[in-house]
């Protein structure tokens, strides 16, 4: 149980360390498939397709949205560091005491911090597709981490069956994959907006 808890809590913490390293590429506009109409009808059909096409974010808007996400990440990093440390401390004490109630309270407290983070993320008003993609991935990782911790609660003081262990491992892998994707996409977005690094001085 401790191994799984450390994995999920660490994955969650990794989210806040790398959430804004870079954004994903802008999604390609959706293609509208239509049958081959007569020339006149084809021109008519083109108008609604253009109207339905989502507006591209301007560079200034994308930069502003990115800055909002950076600020959110900075604010949440310290809160989640504290929450993770408290979770590990409380769980260690509760497991050693074999106190299921304290284990449940520790995970509920941690999940409340996750819920607060998701609520604050929901309030973040971003419209740029690339930044919104990172925002949505943040929410997915938060939700997966919280869900996994709740399930681990059932095995805090008793060994899981082979099937339950396999199911937990699959969810851990899913969480890890989500974190890796978030890290990769966030790194790309950060690279896009980060100022160019100064050139190193020439060796004398």
C-alpha positions as CSV (number, residue, x, y, z in Angstrom):
1,X,0.0,0.0,0.0
2,X,2.8,2.4,0.9
3,X,4.5,1.8,-2.5
4,X,1.3,2.6,-4.4
5,X,0.6,5.6,-2.3
6,X,4.0,7.0,-2.8
7,X,3.7,6.5,-6.6
8,X,0.4,8.3,-6.9
9,X,1.3,11.1,-4.5
10,X,4.7,11.6,-6.2
11,X,3.0,11.6,-9.6
12,X,0.6,14.3,-8.4
13,X,3.5,16.3,-7.0
14,X,5.3,15.9,-10.3
15,X,2.4,17.6,-11.9
16,X,2.9,20.8,-10.0
17,X,6.6,20.8,-10.7
18,X,6.2,20.5,-14.5
19,X,2.7,21.5,-15.3
20,X,3.8,24.6,-17.2
21,X,7.0,23.5,-18.8
22,X,5.4,23.6,-22.3
23,X,2.1,23.5,-24.2
24,X,0.8,21.1,-26.7
25,X,0.7,21.9,-30.4
26,X,-2.4,23.6,-31.5
27,X,-5.1,21.1,-32.6
28,X,-5.7,21.1,-36.3
29,X,-9.0,22.6,-37.3
30,X,-11.6,19.9,-37.7
31,X,-12.3,19.0,-41.3
32,X,-15.9,19.1,-42.4
33,X,-16.7,16.1,-44.6
34,X,-19.5,16.6,-47.1
35,X,-20.7,14.7,-50.2
36,X,-19.8,16.2,-53.6
37,X,-22.6,18.7,-54.3
38,X,-23.3,20.6,-57.4
39,X,-21.0,23.7,-57.8
40,X,-23.6,26.1,-56.6
41,X,-24.5,24.0,-53.5
42,X,-20.9,23.6,-52.8
43,X,-20.4,27.3,-52.4
44,X,-23.4,27.5,-50.1
45,X,-22.1,24.7,-47.9
46,X,-18.8,26.5,-47.5
47,X,-20.3,29.4,-45.6
48,X,-21.6,27.4,-42.6
49,X,-18.4,25.4,-42.4
50,X,-16.4,28.6,-42.1
51,X,-18.8,30.0,-39.5
52,X,-18.4,26.9,-37.4
53,X,-14.6,27.0,-37.5
54,X,-13.3,28.0,-34.0
55,X,-11.4,31.3,-33.9
56,X,-7.7,30.9,-33.5
57,X,-6.2,32.6,-30.4
58,X,-4.0,35.6,-31.1
59,X,-0.3,35.3,-29.8
60,X,-1.1,37.9,-27.2
61,X,-4.1,36.0,-25.9
62,X,-2.2,32.7,-25.9
63,X,0.6,34.4,-23.9
64,X,-1.9,35.9,-21.4
65,X,-3.5,32.5,-20.9
66,X,-0.1,30.9,-20.5
67,X,0.8,33.4,-17.8
68,X,-2.5,32.7,-16.0
69,X,-1.6,29.0,-15.9
70,X,1.9,29.7,-14.7
71,X,0.6,31.8,-11.9
72,X,-1.9,29.1,-10.9
73,X,0.9,26.5,-10.9
74,X,3.1,28.6,-8.7
75,X,0.3,29.1,-6.2
76,X,-0.6,25.4,-6.1
77,X,3.0,24.0,-5.9
78,X,3.6,25.0,-2.3
79,X,0.1,24.0,-1.3
80,X,0.5,20.5,-2.8
81,X,4.0,20.1,-1.4
82,X,2.6,20.7,2.1
83,X,-0.4,18.4,1.4
84,X,1.8,15.6,0.2
85,X,4.2,15.8,3.1
86,X,1.2,15.8,5.5
87,X,-0.3,12.8,3.7
88,X,2.9,10.8,3.9
89,X,3.4,11.6,7.6
90,X,-0.2,10.9,8.6
91,X,-0.4,7.7,6.6
92,X,2.9,6.4,8.1
93,X,1.6,7.0,11.6
94,X,-1.8,5.6,10.8
95,X,-0.5,2.4,9.1
96,X,1.9,1.7,11.9
97,X,-0.9,2.1,14.4
98,X,-3.2,0.0,12.1
99,X,-5.8,2.7,12.6
100,X,-8.2,2.6,9.6
101,X,-10.1,5.7,10.7
102,X,-6.9,7.8,10.7
103,X,-5.9,6.4,7.4
104,X,-9.3,7.4,6.0
105,X,-9.0,10.8,7.5
106,X,-5.5,11.3,6.1
107,X,-6.6,10.5,2.5
108,X,-9.8,12.6,2.9
109,X,-7.7,15.5,3.9
110,X,-5.4,15.1,1.0
111,X,-8.2,14.6,-1.5
112,X,-9.8,17.8,-0.2
113,X,-6.6,19.7,-1.2
114,X,-6.9,18.1,-4.6
115,X,-10.6,19.1,-4.9
116,X,-9.6,22.7,-4.0
117,X,-6.9,22.7,-6.6
118,X,-9.4,21.5,-9.3
119,X,-11.9,24.1,-8.2
120,X,-9.3,26.8,-8.6
121,X,-8.3,25.4,-11.9
122,X,-11.9,25.5,-13.1
123,X,-12.0,29.2,-12.3
124,X,-9.1,29.8,-14.6
125,X,-10.4,31.5,-17.7
126,X,-8.3,30.4,-20.6
127,X,-9.5,30.2,-24.2
128,X,-6.3,29.4,-26.2
129,X,-6.5,25.8,-27.4
130,X,-2.9,25.0,-26.5
131,X,-3.2,26.3,-23.0
132,X,-6.6,24.9,-22.4
133,X,-5.2,21.5,-23.4
134,X,-2.7,21.8,-20.6
135,X,-5.4,22.9,-18.2
136,X,-7.5,19.9,-19.1
137,X,-4.6,17.5,-18.6
138,X,-3.9,19.0,-15.2
139,X,-7.5,18.2,-14.2
140,X,-7.2,14.6,-15.5
141,X,-4.0,14.0,-13.5
142,X,-5.5,15.5,-10.4
143,X,-8.6,13.4,-10.7
144,X,-6.7,10.2,-11.4
145,X,-4.4,10.7,-8.4
146,X,-7.3,11.4,-6.1
147,X,-9.2,8.3,-7.4
148,X,-6.2,6.1,-6.9
149,X,-5.6,7.2,-3.4
150,X,-9.2,6.5,-2.4
151,X,-8.9,3.0,-3.8
152,X,-5.7,2.4,-1.9
153,X,-7.6,3.2,1.3
154,X,-9.2,-0.2,1.0
155,X,-5.8,-1.9,1.2
156,X,-4.1,0.2,3.9
157,X,-4.4,-2.5,6.6
158,X,-5.0,-5.6,4.6
159,X,-3.2,-7.2,1.6
160,X,-5.0,-6.9,-1.7
161,X,-5.8,-10.0,-3.8
162,X,-3.9,-10.7,-6.9
163,X,-6.7,-9.3,-9.1
164,X,-6.9,-6.1,-7.0
165,X,-3.1,-5.7,-7.1
166,X,-3.2,-6.0,-10.9
167,X,-6.1,-3.4,-11.1
168,X,-4.1,-1.0,-9.0
169,X,-1.0,-1.4,-11.0
170,X,-2.9,-0.7,-14.2
171,X,-4.3,2.5,-12.7
172,X,-0.9,3.5,-11.5
173,X,0.4,3.0,-15.0
174,X,-2.4,5.1,-16.4
175,X,-1.6,7.9,-14.0
176,X,2.1,7.7,-14.8
177,X,1.3,7.9,-18.6
178,X,-0.9,10.9,-18.0
179,X,1.8,12.6,-16.0
180,X,4.4,11.9,-18.7
181,X,2.2,13.3,-21.5
182,X,1.4,16.4,-19.4
183,X,5.2,16.9,-18.8
184,X,5.9,16.6,-22.5
185,X,3.2,18.9,-23.6
186,X,3.9,21.4,-20.9
187,X,7.6,21.4,-21.8
188,X,6.7,22.2,-25.4
189,X,4.5,25.2,-24.3
190,X,7.2,26.5,-22.0
191,X,9.8,26.4,-24.7
192,X,7.5,28.4,-27.0
193,X,7.1,31.2,-24.5
194,X,10.3,31.1,-22.6
195,X,12.8,33.9,-23.4
196,X,15.9,32.8,-25.3
197,X,18.8,31.9,-23.0
198,X,21.8,34.3,-23.2
199,X,24.7,33.0,-25.2
200,X,27.5,31.5,-23.2
201,X,30.7,33.7,-23.1
202,X,33.4,32.5,-25.4
203,X,36.3,30.6,-23.8
204,X,39.5,32.6,-23.6
